[in-house]
Amino acid sequence: MFGVKEMTMILLLLPTLTSIASWLLDIASLILARALNMPQPLVLSAGMAVFAQVQAIETSVGQSLCPRRLAHRLRALWRALS
């Protein structure tokens, strides 16, 4: 496990790592915006919209594939067939 010294170093480096990650994300979105010939805010908002759509689809599929609901549907199907 980590000792006190290692934890202190990790905590001291955390702000630096987060700022580097933020900078890298900004650069990546800028490069993507230039490659698509779109303004950077439009690329960011389109990315958020795509994320929201994918999240909604995953949630709906996850609910329909819930084991209890799936078992209930299979039982209803077996009753209808017999």
C-alpha atoms as a printed R data frame, in Angstrom:
   type eleno elety resid chain resno       x       y       z
1  ATOM     1    CA   MET     A     1   0.000   0.000   0.000
2  ATOM     2    CA   PHE     A     2   0.926   3.626  -0.225
3  ATOM     3    CA   GLY     A     3   2.763   5.262   2.623
4  ATOM     4    CA   VAL     A     4   2.207   8.774   3.868
5  ATOM     5    CA   LYS     A     5   4.998  10.163   1.678
6  ATOM     6    CA   GLU     A     6   3.613   8.624  -1.502
7  ATOM     7    CA   MET     A     7   0.077   9.847  -0.757
8  ATOM     8    CA   THR     A     8   1.409  13.357  -0.159
9  ATOM     9    CA   MET     A     9   3.233  13.287  -3.507
10 ATOM    10    CA   ILE     A    10   0.095  12.081  -5.291
11 ATOM    11    CA   LEU     A    11  -1.970  14.829  -3.689
12 ATOM    12    CA   LEU     A    12   0.636  17.428  -4.635
13 ATOM    13    CA   LEU     A    13   0.695  16.247  -8.245
14 ATOM    14    CA   LEU     A    14  -3.085  15.998  -8.641
15 ATOM    15    CA   PRO     A    15  -3.694  19.663  -9.625
16 ATOM    16    CA   THR     A    16  -0.877  19.451 -12.164
17 ATOM    17    CA   LEU     A    17  -2.248  16.254 -13.685
18 ATOM    18    CA   THR     A    18  -5.768  17.667 -13.942
19 ATOM    19    CA   SER     A    19  -4.539  20.833 -15.624
20 ATOM    20    CA   ILE     A    20  -2.501  18.784 -18.118
21 ATOM    21    CA   ALA     A    21  -5.537  16.591 -18.857
22 ATOM    22    CA   SER     A    22  -7.714  19.669 -19.366
23 ATOM    23    CA   TRP     A    23  -5.131  21.194 -21.693
24 ATOM    24    CA   LEU     A    24  -4.903  17.973 -23.712
25 ATOM    25    CA   LEU     A    25  -8.699  17.834 -24.078
26 ATOM    26    CA   ASP     A    26  -8.761  21.441 -25.270
27 ATOM    27    CA   ILE     A    27  -6.052  20.730 -27.841
28 ATOM    28    CA   ALA     A    28  -7.853  17.571 -29.020
29 ATOM    29    CA   SER     A    29 -11.157  19.406 -29.472
30 ATOM    30    CA   LEU     A    30  -9.385  22.229 -31.308
31 ATOM    31    CA   ILE     A    31  -7.688  19.765 -33.681
32 ATOM    32    CA   LEU     A    32 -10.991  17.974 -34.290
33 ATOM    33    CA   ALA     A    33 -12.768  21.273 -34.944
34 ATOM    34    CA   ARG     A    34 -10.151  22.277 -37.472
35 ATOM    35    CA   ALA     A    35 -10.273  18.877 -39.160
36 ATOM    36    CA   LEU     A    36 -14.060  19.137 -39.467
37 ATOM    37    CA   ASN     A    37 -13.888  22.828 -40.411
38 ATOM    38    CA   MET     A    38 -16.291  23.719 -37.590
39 ATOM    39    CA   PRO     A    39 -16.097  26.166 -34.695
40 ATOM    40    CA   GLN     A    40 -14.825  24.581 -31.483
41 ATOM    41    CA   PRO     A    41 -17.973  25.379 -29.406
42 ATOM    42    CA   LEU     A    42 -20.093  23.654 -32.047
43 ATOM    43    CA   VAL     A    43 -17.903  20.545 -31.858
44 ATOM    44    CA   LEU     A    44 -18.226  20.521 -28.066
45 ATOM    45    CA   SER     A    45 -22.008  20.933 -28.091
46 ATOM    46    CA   ALA     A    46 -22.392  18.290 -30.817
47 ATOM    47    CA   GLY     A    47 -20.273  15.929 -28.729
48 ATOM    48    CA   MET     A    48 -22.513  16.523 -25.718
49 ATOM    49    CA   ALA     A    49 -25.626  15.892 -27.815
50 ATOM    50    CA   VAL     A    50 -24.188  12.629 -29.147
51 ATOM    51    CA   PHE     A    51 -23.254  11.569 -25.625
52 ATOM    52    CA   ALA     A    52 -26.793  12.304 -24.394
53 ATOM    53    CA   GLN     A    53 -28.315  10.272 -27.252
54 ATOM    54    CA   VAL     A    54 -26.036   7.293 -26.637
55 ATOM    55    CA   GLN     A    55 -26.750   7.462 -22.905
56 ATOM    56    CA   ALA     A    56 -30.515   7.479 -23.549
57 ATOM    57    CA   ILE     A    57 -30.258   4.493 -25.898
58 ATOM    58    CA   GLU     A    58 -28.103   2.538 -23.459
59 ATOM    59    CA   THR     A    59 -30.557   3.263 -20.651
60 ATOM    60    CA   SER     A    60 -33.570   2.132 -22.680
61 ATOM    61    CA   VAL     A    61 -31.819  -1.025 -23.870
62 ATOM    62    CA   GLY     A    62 -30.600  -1.724 -20.353
63 ATOM    63    CA   GLN     A    63 -34.132  -1.450 -18.986
64 ATOM    64    CA   SER     A    64 -35.576  -3.698 -21.670
65 ATOM    65    CA   LEU     A    65 -32.861  -6.298 -21.029
66 ATOM    66    CA   CYS     A    66 -33.355  -6.246 -17.268
67 ATOM    67    CA   PRO     A    67 -33.431  -9.903 -16.114
68 ATOM    68    CA   ARG     A    68 -36.770  -9.535 -14.329
69 ATOM    69    CA   ARG     A    69 -38.474  -7.846 -17.267
70 ATOM    70    CA   LEU     A    70 -36.934 -10.307 -19.689
71 ATOM    71    CA   ALA     A    71 -38.125 -13.255 -17.574
72 ATOM    72    CA   HIS     A    72 -41.603 -11.747 -17.383
73 ATOM    73    CA   ARG     A    73 -41.716 -11.308 -21.160
74 ATOM    74    CA   LEU     A    74 -40.503 -14.875 -21.740
75 ATOM    75    CA   ARG     A    75 -43.155 -16.265 -19.368
76 ATOM    76    CA   ALA     A    76 -45.836 -14.257 -21.163
77 ATOM    77    CA   LEU     A    77 -44.560 -15.538 -24.506
78 ATOM    78    CA   TRP     A    78 -44.624 -19.157 -23.282
79 ATOM    79    CA   ARG     A    79 -48.192 -18.684 -21.974
80 ATOM    80    CA   ALA     A    80 -49.259 -17.221 -25.315
81 ATOM    81    CA   LEU     A    81 -47.704 -20.110 -27.230
82 ATOM    82    CA   SER     A    82 -49.203 -22.879 -25.084
